[in-house]
């Protein structure tokens, strides 16, 4: 990975190891950093972003204007030539927050046809009509199916334009294609070519954060995105990238840089929150029947991680998850091959907190903290967009999808949305995992106890 040094445009990194990692562990606490774990109830719960659907906080008062955040760094987005803010935004679900982001200097915004049934696109149209529209780069996305016709895609692209009330779309993306075949759908590319020729679409892109639950061919993120980069028709890519998911991400970002394909990064923060983890494992142990031994081992792991949690918090003086979250975002920003990082903004406080990270450095203490987190807790994070274990599952359980919903629930505060999505899975939910032999765990290259995490996710996502 290329790292910047010394200045806003040139970031430096360092690395330190901590003796506490090597400390033997005995006894236990009732809470734990786990499954992409956060700093749990040892110091109380904090959310970086409010739940979707939750009303935003009150706008900043006039006397607070002097403290308003501003973007400090802009980067060239591949061959588009656009200078985009290093911090960018998804669909914030609140018009006031969107305006505040724009005033702070954020100029890249991501939405999709399926987000809130098109309401996200309509909100953008209200905020960015007139002169503002030329000052921002708006990407929208279509979930596509192979073998659809050019006319089918033209109708949907024109629908996006109508909802945006714009003469053009900066980038039209394919939204998470499950396979290379879908990525290369002729009808989509024929429609894009026509829309580009007419000046209605400027650039083409593709996003990917793992497979969905259906029976289409599932191919991993790296295969799909590396194919898109090599294909030559895609100007932008939107991959998952974070300090625990860097193995595939570094390679994808490096290849994109070689081809001058612009990169927008999502899911930059793998740190979530697990509360009462020991109690959850105890509950699964009681239900497990013949798998009692498995959950006894899970419980021992939970207690071990709980002790490491306490040591980790004490070592870095953490009184909230914020410091770790901010270090995770700075890690992504420190990669020269990242154009911009998309974050979730649902409150005015989110804007002030995360826009303040623009142009900041990843210092040696941050790097040391992330390294220690990776060593202590990295085996409890199911990597977004990995999917390497899914072919080994005899039931066809969509591991990547379920663990993504769990992340929405536990790390992003999107509880209702996550439960609703999980309830809509047509078949093969994680209740099938309870008495399974754990084929997914045997296939996981990162040693994640994924069977246990899937079972706990099922219990969490099906709460009444």
C-alpha positions as CSV (number, residue, x, y, z in Angstrom):
1,X,0.0,0.0,0.0
2,X,1.3,3.5,-0.8
3,X,1.2,5.7,2.3
4,X,1.4,9.5,2.4
5,X,4.0,11.2,4.6
6,X,4.2,14.5,6.6
7,X,1.7,16.8,4.9
8,X,-2.1,16.7,4.3
9,X,-1.3,15.4,0.9
10,X,1.5,13.1,2.1
11,X,0.5,10.9,5.0
12,X,2.9,9.0,7.3
13,X,2.5,5.8,9.3
14,X,4.3,4.0,12.0
15,X,3.9,0.7,13.8
16,X,4.3,-0.3,17.4
17,X,3.6,-3.6,19.1
18,X,2.2,-3.8,22.6
19,X,3.3,-6.2,25.3
20,X,-0.3,-6.9,26.4
21,X,-1.0,-9.0,23.3
22,X,1.4,-11.6,24.6
23,X,0.0,-11.6,28.1
24,X,-1.6,-14.9,29.2
25,X,-5.3,-14.6,29.8
26,X,-7.3,-16.0,32.8
27,X,-10.6,-15.1,34.3
28,X,-13.1,-13.0,32.3
29,X,-15.4,-10.0,31.8
30,X,-19.0,-10.1,30.7
31,X,-18.4,-8.0,27.6
32,X,-16.1,-8.4,24.6
33,X,-14.8,-6.9,21.4
34,X,-16.0,-9.4,18.9
35,X,-17.2,-10.0,15.4
36,X,-15.7,-6.8,14.1
37,X,-16.2,-6.0,17.7
38,X,-16.4,-2.6,19.2
39,X,-15.5,-1.2,22.6
40,X,-18.5,-2.7,24.4
41,X,-20.4,-1.8,27.6
42,X,-17.1,-1.5,29.5
43,X,-17.7,2.2,28.9
44,X,-21.2,2.4,27.3
45,X,-22.6,2.5,23.8
46,X,-21.8,5.1,21.2
47,X,-23.0,5.2,17.7
48,X,-21.1,6.9,14.9
49,X,-24.2,7.2,12.9
50,X,-27.9,7.3,13.8
51,X,-30.3,4.6,12.8
52,X,-31.8,5.0,9.3
53,X,-35.2,6.5,9.6
54,X,-34.3,8.4,12.8
55,X,-34.7,12.1,12.7
56,X,-31.5,14.0,12.6
57,X,-30.3,16.2,15.4
58,X,-31.1,19.9,15.4
59,X,-29.1,22.0,13.0
60,X,-26.1,23.9,14.4
61,X,-27.0,27.2,16.1
62,X,-25.7,30.5,14.7
63,X,-23.1,30.8,17.4
64,X,-21.7,27.5,16.4
65,X,-21.0,28.5,12.8
66,X,-17.4,29.3,13.6
67,X,-16.9,25.6,14.5
68,X,-18.5,24.3,11.3
69,X,-16.4,21.6,9.7
70,X,-14.7,22.1,6.4
71,X,-13.2,19.6,3.9
72,X,-9.5,20.2,3.8
73,X,-8.4,17.8,1.0
74,X,-9.6,17.0,-2.5
75,X,-8.3,14.2,-4.7
76,X,-8.5,13.5,-8.4
77,X,-11.0,10.7,-9.1
78,X,-9.2,8.6,-11.6
79,X,-9.6,9.5,-15.3
80,X,-12.8,11.5,-14.6
81,X,-10.5,14.4,-13.7
82,X,-12.9,15.4,-10.9
83,X,-11.5,16.8,-7.7
84,X,-13.6,15.2,-5.0
85,X,-13.6,15.7,-1.3
86,X,-11.7,12.9,0.5
87,X,-14.7,12.4,2.7
88,X,-18.0,11.8,0.8
89,X,-21.5,10.8,1.6
90,X,-24.1,8.2,0.9
91,X,-27.8,8.8,1.2
92,X,-28.1,10.7,4.5
93,X,-31.9,10.4,4.7
94,X,-32.3,14.0,5.9
95,X,-32.3,17.1,3.7
96,X,-30.9,19.4,6.4
97,X,-27.9,17.1,6.9
98,X,-27.4,16.9,3.1
99,X,-27.3,20.7,2.9
100,X,-24.9,20.9,5.9
101,X,-22.5,18.4,4.1
102,X,-22.6,20.5,1.0
103,X,-21.8,23.7,2.9
104,X,-18.9,21.8,4.6
105,X,-17.4,21.2,1.2
106,X,-18.4,17.6,0.5
107,X,-19.0,17.3,-3.2
108,X,-19.3,13.5,-3.9
109,X,-22.7,11.9,-3.1
110,X,-23.9,8.3,-3.6
111,X,-27.4,7.1,-4.0
112,X,-29.3,4.3,-5.8
113,X,-32.6,3.5,-7.5
114,X,-33.5,1.1,-4.7
115,X,-32.6,3.4,-1.8
116,X,-35.8,4.3,-0.1
117,X,-37.7,3.5,-3.3
118,X,-36.1,6.4,-5.1
119,X,-36.7,9.0,-2.4
120,X,-32.9,9.5,-2.0
121,X,-32.6,10.6,-5.6
122,X,-35.6,12.9,-5.1
123,X,-34.0,14.5,-2.0
124,X,-30.8,15.2,-4.0
125,X,-32.9,16.9,-6.6
126,X,-34.3,19.3,-4.0
127,X,-30.9,20.2,-2.6
128,X,-28.8,20.4,-5.7
129,X,-31.1,22.1,-8.3
130,X,-29.7,25.1,-10.0
131,X,-26.1,26.2,-9.6
132,X,-25.4,23.6,-6.8
133,X,-25.8,20.7,-9.3
134,X,-22.7,21.6,-11.2
135,X,-20.7,21.7,-8.0
136,X,-21.4,18.1,-7.0
137,X,-20.7,14.7,-8.4
138,X,-23.7,12.4,-8.0
139,X,-23.6,8.6,-8.5
140,X,-26.7,6.5,-8.7
141,X,-26.9,2.7,-9.1
142,X,-29.1,0.0,-10.7
143,X,-29.4,-3.5,-9.5
144,X,-29.3,-5.3,-12.8
145,X,-30.1,-8.8,-14.1
146,X,-28.3,-10.5,-16.9
147,X,-30.1,-10.8,-20.2
148,X,-32.1,-7.6,-19.8
149,X,-32.5,-5.5,-22.9
150,X,-31.0,-2.1,-23.8
151,X,-34.5,-0.6,-23.7
152,X,-35.1,-1.9,-20.2
153,X,-32.1,-0.2,-18.9
154,X,-32.8,3.0,-20.8
155,X,-36.2,3.3,-19.1
156,X,-34.7,2.9,-15.7
157,X,-31.8,5.3,-16.3
158,X,-34.3,7.9,-17.5
159,X,-36.3,7.2,-14.4
160,X,-33.2,8.1,-12.3
161,X,-32.8,11.3,-14.3
162,X,-36.4,12.3,-13.6
163,X,-36.1,11.6,-9.9
164,X,-32.9,13.6,-9.8
165,X,-34.5,16.3,-11.9
166,X,-31.1,16.7,-13.7
167,X,-30.0,16.9,-17.3
168,X,-27.3,14.3,-16.6
169,X,-26.0,11.7,-14.1
170,X,-22.3,12.0,-13.2
171,X,-21.9,8.2,-12.8
172,X,-24.3,5.3,-13.4
173,X,-23.2,2.2,-11.5
174,X,-24.1,-1.4,-11.6
175,X,-25.1,-2.2,-8.1
176,X,-23.4,-5.3,-6.7
177,X,-23.4,-7.7,-9.7
178,X,-23.3,-11.2,-8.3
179,X,-21.1,-12.5,-11.2
180,X,-18.9,-11.4,-14.1
181,X,-21.7,-12.4,-16.4
182,X,-24.0,-9.8,-14.8
183,X,-21.2,-7.2,-14.9
184,X,-20.8,-7.6,-18.6
185,X,-24.6,-7.6,-19.4
186,X,-24.7,-6.3,-23.1
187,X,-28.0,-4.5,-22.6
188,X,-26.6,-2.4,-19.8
189,X,-23.5,-1.4,-21.7
190,X,-25.5,-0.6,-24.9
191,X,-27.7,1.7,-22.8
192,X,-24.8,3.4,-21.2
193,X,-23.1,4.0,-24.5
194,X,-26.3,5.6,-25.8
195,X,-26.8,7.7,-22.7
196,X,-23.1,8.9,-22.8
197,X,-23.4,9.8,-26.5
198,X,-26.5,11.9,-25.6
199,X,-24.7,13.6,-22.7
200,X,-27.1,12.1,-20.1
201,X,-24.5,9.9,-18.4
202,X,-20.9,11.0,-18.0
203,X,-19.3,7.9,-16.4
204,X,-19.9,4.2,-15.8
205,X,-19.0,2.4,-12.6
206,X,-19.7,-0.7,-10.5
207,X,-20.1,-1.4,-6.7
208,X,-19.5,-4.6,-4.8
209,X,-19.7,-5.6,-1.1
210,X,-20.3,-9.3,-1.4
211,X,-22.9,-11.7,-2.7
212,X,-26.7,-11.6,-2.2
213,X,-28.9,-14.5,-1.1
214,X,-30.4,-15.6,-4.3
215,X,-29.4,-18.5,-6.5
216,X,-27.5,-16.5,-9.1
217,X,-23.8,-17.3,-9.5
218,X,-21.9,-15.8,-6.6
219,X,-18.4,-14.6,-7.4
220,X,-16.1,-12.7,-4.9
221,X,-15.6,-9.0,-5.0
222,X,-12.0,-9.2,-6.2
223,X,-12.9,-11.3,-9.3
224,X,-15.8,-9.0,-10.3
225,X,-14.0,-5.7,-9.7
226,X,-10.6,-6.8,-11.3
227,X,-12.6,-7.9,-14.3
228,X,-14.3,-4.5,-14.4
229,X,-10.9,-2.7,-14.2
230,X,-9.5,-4.8,-17.0
231,X,-12.6,-4.4,-19.2
232,X,-11.9,-0.7,-19.8
233,X,-15.6,0.5,-19.9
234,X,-15.8,1.2,-16.1
235,X,-14.5,4.6,-15.0
236,X,-15.2,4.1,-11.3
237,X,-15.3,1.3,-8.8
238,X,-16.9,1.2,-5.3
239,X,-15.3,-1.6,-3.2
240,X,-15.2,-2.6,0.5
241,X,-11.9,-1.6,2.1
242,X,-10.8,-1.3,5.7
243,X,-7.9,-2.2,8.0
244,X,-9.2,-5.8,8.5
245,X,-10.2,-6.3,4.9
246,X,-7.1,-5.0,3.2
247,X,-5.8,-8.2,1.6
248,X,-8.2,-8.0,-1.4
249,X,-8.7,-4.3,-1.2
250,X,-5.0,-3.3,-1.6
251,X,-4.8,-5.4,-4.8
252,X,-8.0,-4.0,-6.3
253,X,-7.0,-0.4,-5.5
254,X,-3.5,-0.8,-6.9
255,X,-4.9,-2.3,-10.2
256,X,-7.4,0.5,-10.5
257,X,-4.7,3.1,-10.1
258,X,-2.7,1.5,-12.9
259,X,-5.7,1.9,-15.2
260,X,-6.7,5.3,-13.9
261,X,-10.0,4.0,-12.6
262,X,-11.4,6.2,-9.9
263,X,-11.9,4.5,-6.5
264,X,-14.6,5.2,-3.9
265,X,-14.4,3.2,-0.7
266,X,-17.2,1.9,1.5
267,X,-17.4,0.1,4.8
268,X,-14.2,1.6,5.9
269,X,-14.9,0.9,9.6
270,X,-15.1,-2.8,10.5
271,X,-15.5,-2.0,14.2
272,X,-18.9,-2.9,15.5
273,X,-20.4,-3.5,18.9
274,X,-21.3,-6.8,20.6
275,X,-23.0,-6.5,24.0
276,X,-23.4,-9.2,26.5
277,X,-21.4,-11.5,24.2
278,X,-20.7,-14.0,26.9
279,X,-24.5,-14.2,27.7
280,X,-25.2,-14.7,24.0
281,X,-22.8,-17.6,23.8
282,X,-24.2,-19.1,27.0
283,X,-27.7,-18.9,25.4
284,X,-26.5,-20.7,22.3
285,X,-24.7,-23.3,24.3
286,X,-28.0,-24.1,26.1
287,X,-29.8,-24.6,22.8
288,X,-27.0,-26.5,21.0
289,X,-27.8,-30.0,22.1
290,X,-25.1,-32.3,20.6
291,X,-23.0,-29.3,19.7
292,X,-22.5,-28.4,23.4
293,X,-18.8,-28.8,23.2
294,X,-18.6,-26.3,20.3
295,X,-20.4,-23.6,22.3
296,X,-18.3,-24.4,25.4
297,X,-15.3,-23.5,23.3
298,X,-17.0,-20.4,22.0
299,X,-17.7,-19.4,25.6
300,X,-14.0,-19.8,26.5
301,X,-13.1,-17.6,23.5
302,X,-15.6,-15.0,24.6
303,X,-14.0,-14.9,28.1
304,X,-10.5,-14.7,26.6
305,X,-11.5,-11.8,24.4
306,X,-13.2,-10.0,27.2
307,X,-9.9,-9.8,29.1
308,X,-8.1,-8.5,26.0
309,X,-10.9,-5.9,25.7
310,X,-10.2,-4.6,29.1
311,X,-6.4,-4.4,28.4
312,X,-7.0,-2.8,25.0
313,X,-9.2,-0.1,26.5
314,X,-6.7,0.6,29.3
315,X,-3.7,0.6,26.9
316,X,-5.2,3.3,24.7
317,X,-7.2,5.2,27.2
318,X,-10.4,4.6,25.3
319,X,-13.6,6.0,26.8
320,X,-15.7,5.5,23.7
321,X,-15.4,3.8,20.3
322,X,-14.8,7.1,18.6
323,X,-11.0,7.0,18.7
324,X,-10.8,3.6,17.1
325,X,-13.4,4.5,14.5
326,X,-11.6,7.6,13.5
327,X,-8.3,5.7,13.3
328,X,-10.0,3.2,11.0
329,X,-11.2,5.9,8.7
330,X,-7.7,7.6,8.6
331,X,-6.2,4.2,7.7
332,X,-8.3,4.2,4.5
333,X,-7.5,7.9,3.8
334,X,-3.8,7.2,4.1
335,X,-3.8,5.0,1.0
336,X,-2.8,7.0,-2.1
337,X,-5.0,4.8,-4.3
338,X,-8.2,5.8,-2.5
339,X,-10.1,8.6,-4.2
340,X,-12.7,9.2,-1.5
341,X,-14.3,7.3,1.3
342,X,-18.1,7.2,1.7
343,X,-19.4,7.5,5.2
344,X,-22.9,7.5,6.7
345,X,-24.2,10.8,7.8
346,X,-27.6,10.9,9.6
347,X,-27.1,13.7,12.1
348,X,-25.4,17.1,12.2
349,X,-23.1,15.7,14.8
350,X,-22.0,13.0,12.3
351,X,-21.0,15.8,9.9
352,X,-19.0,17.7,12.4
353,X,-17.2,14.5,13.6
354,X,-16.3,12.9,10.3
355,X,-15.7,15.9,8.1
356,X,-13.1,16.9,10.7
357,X,-11.1,13.8,9.6
358,X,-10.6,15.3,6.1
359,X,-6.9,15.8,5.4
360,X,-5.8,14.3,8.7
361,X,-2.8,11.9,9.2
362,X,-2.6,8.3,10.4
363,X,-0.1,8.7,13.1
364,X,2.1,6.0,14.7
365,X,-0.2,5.6,17.7
366,X,-3.2,5.1,15.5
367,X,-1.3,2.5,13.4
368,X,-0.2,0.7,16.6
369,X,-3.8,0.6,17.9
370,X,-5.1,-0.8,14.7
371,X,-2.3,-3.4,14.5
372,X,-3.1,-4.5,18.1
373,X,-6.8,-4.6,17.3
374,X,-6.1,-6.8,14.3
375,X,-3.9,-9.2,16.3
376,X,-6.3,-9.4,19.3
377,X,-9.7,-9.4,17.6
378,X,-9.2,-9.8,13.8
379,X,-10.3,-13.4,14.0
380,X,-13.7,-12.3,15.1
381,X,-14.5,-10.2,12.1
382,X,-16.3,-11.8,9.1
383,X,-14.7,-10.0,6.2
384,X,-17.2,-8.1,4.1
385,X,-17.3,-9.3,0.5
386,X,-15.1,-12.3,1.2
387,X,-17.5,-15.2,0.6
388,X,-14.7,-17.8,0.5
389,X,-16.6,-20.1,2.9
390,X,-19.9,-20.0,1.1
391,X,-19.2,-22.8,-1.5
392,X,-18.5,-25.2,1.4
393,X,-21.9,-24.8,3.0
394,X,-24.1,-27.8,2.3
395,X,-27.3,-25.8,2.8
396,X,-26.3,-22.8,0.7
397,X,-26.5,-20.3,3.6
398,X,-25.7,-16.8,2.3
399,X,-23.0,-16.2,4.9
400,X,-21.9,-12.8,3.4
401,X,-25.4,-11.4,3.3
402,X,-26.3,-12.5,6.8
403,X,-23.2,-11.2,8.4
404,X,-23.6,-7.9,6.5
405,X,-27.1,-7.6,8.0
406,X,-25.7,-8.3,11.4
407,X,-23.1,-5.5,10.9
408,X,-26.0,-3.1,9.9
409,X,-27.7,-4.1,13.2
410,X,-24.9,-4.1,15.6
411,X,-22.3,-1.7,14.2
412,X,-24.4,0.9,12.3
413,X,-27.5,1.1,14.5
414,X,-29.8,0.1,11.6
415,X,-31.7,-2.5,13.7
416,X,-35.1,-2.3,12.0
417,X,-33.7,-2.3,8.5
418,X,-31.4,-5.2,9.3
419,X,-34.2,-7.3,10.8
420,X,-36.5,-6.5,7.9
421,X,-33.9,-7.5,5.4
422,X,-33.2,-10.8,7.2
423,X,-36.9,-11.6,7.5
424,X,-37.2,-11.3,3.7
425,X,-34.5,-13.9,3.0
426,X,-36.6,-16.5,1.2
427,X,-34.7,-19.6,2.5
428,X,-31.5,-20.8,4.1
429,X,-31.4,-18.5,7.1
430,X,-28.8,-19.1,9.9
431,X,-31.1,-21.3,12.0
432,X,-29.7,-24.1,9.7
433,X,-26.3,-23.5,11.3
434,X,-27.2,-24.5,14.8
435,X,-26.6,-28.2,14.4
436,X,-24.3,-28.0,11.4
437,X,-20.8,-29.4,11.6
438,X,-19.3,-26.0,10.8
439,X,-18.0,-26.4,7.3
440,X,-17.8,-22.7,6.9
441,X,-15.3,-22.4,9.7
442,X,-13.1,-25.1,8.2
443,X,-13.0,-23.1,5.0
444,X,-12.4,-19.6,6.6
445,X,-8.8,-18.5,5.9
446,X,-9.0,-16.0,8.8
447,X,-10.0,-18.5,11.6
448,X,-13.3,-16.8,12.2
449,X,-15.8,-18.8,14.3
450,X,-18.4,-18.1,11.7
451,X,-20.8,-20.9,12.7
452,X,-21.2,-19.4,16.1
453,X,-21.5,-15.9,14.8
454,X,-24.1,-16.9,12.3
455,X,-26.2,-18.6,15.0
456,X,-26.0,-15.5,17.2
457,X,-26.9,-13.3,14.3
458,X,-30.0,-15.4,13.7
459,X,-31.0,-14.9,17.3
460,X,-30.3,-11.2,17.1
461,X,-32.1,-10.5,13.8
462,X,-35.2,-12.5,14.7
463,X,-36.0,-10.7,18.0
464,X,-39.7,-10.0,18.4
